[in-house]
Amino acid sequence: MQDKVRFGNKEIIYTIEWRPRKTMEIRVFPDKSVRVRAPQDAGLEKIRQKVRKRAPWILRQQRFFENYLPKTVARRYVNGETHLYMGRQYLLKIVDAPHNRVRLKGKFLIVETIDRNNVKSHVEKWYAQHARKKLTEIFHEIAPRFNFLGVKPNGLIIRRMQTRWGSCSPKGNITLNPELIKAPRGSIEYVIIHELCHLVHPHHGKEFYALQSRLMPDWEKWKNILEKKLA
């Protein structure tokens, strides 16, 4: 069941699950969703009171997850403009041609096109295709490393998000932002490991960071590179 309460000018939407338990548990997930697990005899008003009481903590957790943001840079899609792919910079080179094709060659991202007005759409399509292929490939290389923990993702989704590099849903679906294809491989691996760690610890507590550091000791380095490269 889904319910909501107001706290000041904020609205907190949450899902309720009644379980055979004695205490009430509130969790905030990386996608900012909120779940309440309540005893079977807990009434709706009692649950609402508990959510209101924990509202400051819930909102802090949601803000914490929002700090993990991709930054977008406006592009003009003109000759000489720099574009990133797997952490490297390439110069955009537009070439008139009787066909449409995008390819990397040396230090150039070459767009061969019939119509220069469509350069942006050609580049975006090229990025989308490469993101789906490469991110999926890296994801499936890393996911088996979590087998010893007895967890595995329910599925992988590649979808553009305005406010996140990745997310892990309560159902175990991992979503990756295709913009990650512009980051170095180490940063891509960091985001994937970060989200997979949420299968074990759906929070950012000490246990979460201990596991992330165990699986990727230099994660802070790649997190900082990600933020600087795509700033």
C-alpha positions as CSV (number, residue, x, y, z in Angstrom):
1,M,0.0,0.0,0.0
2,Q,1.2,3.5,-0.8
3,D,0.6,6.5,1.5
4,K,1.9,10.0,2.1
5,V,2.4,12.6,4.8
6,R,3.3,16.2,4.8
7,F,6.2,17.6,6.8
8,G,6.4,21.4,6.4
9,N,6.4,22.1,2.7
10,K,7.6,18.6,1.9
11,E,5.5,15.6,0.9
12,I,6.9,12.2,1.8
13,I,5.5,9.3,-0.2
14,Y,6.1,5.8,1.1
15,T,5.1,2.2,0.7
16,I,3.7,0.2,3.6
17,E,4.3,-3.5,4.1
18,W,2.6,-5.2,7.1
19,R,4.7,-8.1,8.4
20,P,4.7,-10.5,11.4
21,R,7.1,-8.4,13.4
22,K,7.1,-6.4,16.6
23,T,8.8,-3.2,15.6
24,M,8.3,-0.7,12.7
25,E,11.2,-0.2,10.2
26,I,11.6,2.7,7.9
27,R,14.1,2.5,5.0
28,V,15.2,5.1,2.4
29,F,16.6,3.5,-0.8
30,P,19.1,5.0,-3.3
31,D,16.3,5.9,-5.7
32,K,14.9,8.0,-2.8
33,S,11.9,5.7,-2.4
34,V,10.7,5.1,1.2
35,R,9.4,1.8,2.6
36,V,7.8,1.1,5.9
37,R,7.6,-2.4,7.3
38,A,5.0,-2.4,10.1
39,P,3.6,-5.0,12.6
40,Q,0.4,-6.6,11.3
41,D,-1.7,-4.9,14.0
42,A,-0.3,-1.4,13.3
43,G,-2.9,1.1,12.3
44,L,-2.5,3.6,9.5
45,E,-2.5,6.6,11.8
46,K,0.2,5.1,14.0
47,I,2.3,4.5,10.9
48,R,1.8,8.1,9.8
49,Q,2.9,9.4,13.2
50,K,6.0,7.3,13.0
51,V,6.8,8.7,9.5
52,R,6.3,12.3,10.6
53,K,8.5,11.7,13.6
54,R,11.3,10.3,11.4
55,A,10.6,12.9,8.6
56,P,13.8,14.9,9.3
57,W,15.9,11.8,9.0
58,I,14.1,10.6,5.9
59,L,14.6,14.0,4.1
60,R,18.3,14.0,5.1
61,Q,18.7,10.5,3.5
62,Q,17.0,11.6,0.3
63,R,19.2,14.7,0.1
64,F,22.2,12.6,0.6
65,F,21.3,10.4,-2.3
66,E,20.7,13.6,-4.4
67,N,24.4,14.6,-3.9
68,Y,25.3,11.8,-6.3
69,L,24.5,13.8,-9.4
70,P,25.6,13.9,-13.0
71,K,26.3,17.3,-14.3
72,T,25.3,18.3,-17.9
73,V,27.3,20.5,-20.2
74,A,25.6,22.4,-23.1
75,R,27.0,21.3,-26.4
76,R,26.9,23.2,-29.8
77,Y,27.9,20.3,-32.0
78,V,30.4,22.3,-34.1
79,N,33.8,21.4,-35.5
80,G,36.6,21.4,-32.9
81,E,34.2,20.9,-29.9
82,T,35.5,18.3,-27.4
83,H,33.4,15.3,-26.5
84,L,34.2,12.6,-24.0
85,Y,34.1,8.8,-24.5
86,M,35.4,6.4,-21.8
87,G,37.3,9.2,-20.1
88,R,39.1,10.4,-23.2
89,Q,38.6,13.7,-25.1
90,Y,37.9,13.7,-28.8
91,L,37.5,16.6,-31.2
92,L,34.3,16.7,-33.1
93,K,34.9,16.6,-36.9
94,I,31.9,17.1,-39.2
95,V,32.3,15.8,-42.8
96,D,29.8,16.1,-45.6
97,A,29.0,12.7,-47.0
98,P,26.3,10.8,-49.0
99,H,25.6,8.8,-45.9
100,N,25.3,9.2,-42.1
101,R,27.9,7.6,-39.9
102,V,29.7,8.3,-36.6
103,R,33.1,6.8,-35.7
104,L,36.2,7.4,-33.6
105,K,39.5,7.8,-35.4
106,G,42.6,8.9,-33.6
107,K,41.8,12.0,-31.6
108,F,38.6,12.7,-33.6
109,L,34.9,11.9,-33.2
110,I,34.0,12.0,-36.9
111,V,30.4,12.6,-38.0
112,E,29.8,11.9,-41.7
113,T,26.4,13.3,-42.6
114,I,24.1,14.2,-45.4
115,D,22.7,17.1,-43.4
116,R,24.7,19.1,-40.9
117,N,21.5,20.1,-39.1
118,N,21.3,16.5,-37.8
119,V,24.8,16.3,-36.2
120,K,23.4,16.4,-32.7
121,S,21.0,13.5,-33.2
122,H,23.6,11.4,-34.9
123,V,26.0,11.9,-32.0
124,E,23.4,11.2,-29.4
125,K,22.3,8.0,-31.2
126,W,26.0,6.9,-31.4
127,Y,26.5,7.5,-27.6
128,A,23.2,5.7,-26.7
129,Q,24.2,2.6,-28.8
130,H,27.7,2.5,-27.3
131,A,26.5,3.1,-23.8
132,R,24.1,0.2,-23.9
133,K,26.7,-2.2,-25.2
134,K,29.7,-1.1,-23.1
135,L,27.9,-0.5,-19.8
136,T,26.1,-3.8,-20.1
137,E,29.4,-5.6,-20.8
138,I,31.2,-4.0,-17.8
139,F,28.2,-4.7,-15.5
140,H,28.1,-8.4,-16.3
141,E,31.9,-8.6,-15.6
142,I,31.4,-7.1,-12.2
143,A,28.1,-8.6,-11.0
144,P,29.5,-12.1,-10.3
145,R,31.9,-10.6,-7.8
146,F,28.8,-10.3,-5.5
147,N,27.9,-14.0,-5.7
148,F,29.8,-14.8,-2.4
149,L,27.4,-12.4,-0.6
150,G,24.4,-14.4,-1.8
151,V,22.9,-11.5,-3.8
152,K,22.5,-10.8,-7.4
153,P,20.7,-8.0,-9.3
154,N,17.2,-8.6,-10.6
155,G,18.0,-6.8,-13.9
156,L,19.9,-4.0,-15.6
157,I,18.3,-0.9,-17.1
158,I,20.1,1.7,-19.1
159,R,18.1,4.9,-18.8
160,R,18.9,8.6,-18.8
161,M,18.4,10.2,-15.4
162,Q,18.5,13.9,-14.6
163,T,19.7,13.5,-11.0
164,R,21.7,10.3,-10.7
165,W,24.5,8.2,-12.2
166,G,22.8,5.0,-11.1
167,S,20.3,3.6,-8.8
168,C,19.2,0.3,-7.1
169,S,15.5,-0.2,-6.6
170,P,14.0,-2.1,-3.7
171,K,13.3,-5.0,-6.1
172,G,17.0,-5.2,-7.0
173,N,16.9,-3.6,-10.4
174,I,20.1,-1.6,-11.2
175,T,19.7,1.4,-13.4
176,L,22.7,3.1,-15.1
177,N,22.7,6.5,-16.7
178,P,24.0,6.2,-20.3
179,E,26.0,9.5,-19.7
180,L,28.4,7.2,-17.8
181,I,29.9,6.1,-21.1
182,K,31.8,9.5,-21.1
183,A,33.6,8.6,-17.9
184,P,36.8,6.5,-17.5
185,R,36.3,2.8,-17.0
186,G,37.3,3.0,-13.3
187,S,34.5,5.5,-12.6
188,I,32.0,3.3,-14.4
189,E,33.1,0.4,-12.3
190,Y,32.8,2.5,-9.2
191,V,29.1,3.4,-10.0
192,I,28.3,-0.2,-10.7
193,I,29.9,-1.5,-7.5
194,H,28.2,1.3,-5.6
195,E,24.8,0.3,-6.8
196,L,25.4,-3.4,-6.3
197,C,26.5,-2.8,-2.7
198,H,23.0,-1.5,-2.1
199,L,21.7,-5.0,-2.8
200,V,23.4,-5.8,0.6
201,H,23.1,-2.5,2.4
202,P,20.3,-0.2,1.1
203,H,21.7,2.8,2.9
204,H,24.9,4.7,3.3
205,G,25.9,3.5,6.7
206,K,29.3,2.2,7.9
207,E,28.5,-1.3,6.7
208,F,27.9,-0.1,3.2
209,Y,31.1,1.8,2.9
210,A,33.1,-1.1,4.5
211,L,31.8,-3.4,1.7
212,Q,32.4,-0.8,-1.0
213,S,36.0,-0.3,0.2
214,R,36.5,-4.0,0.4
215,L,35.4,-4.5,-3.2
216,M,37.0,-1.4,-4.6
217,P,39.7,0.1,-2.2
218,D,40.3,3.1,-4.5
219,W,36.7,4.0,-5.0
220,E,37.1,7.6,-3.8
221,K,39.7,8.3,-6.5
222,W,37.3,7.2,-9.2
223,K,34.4,9.0,-7.6
224,N,36.4,12.2,-7.7
225,I,37.5,11.7,-11.3
226,L,33.9,11.1,-12.3
227,E,32.8,14.4,-10.7
228,K,35.7,16.3,-12.3
229,K,35.5,14.7,-15.7
230,L,31.8,15.3,-16.3
231,A,31.5,18.6,-14.4
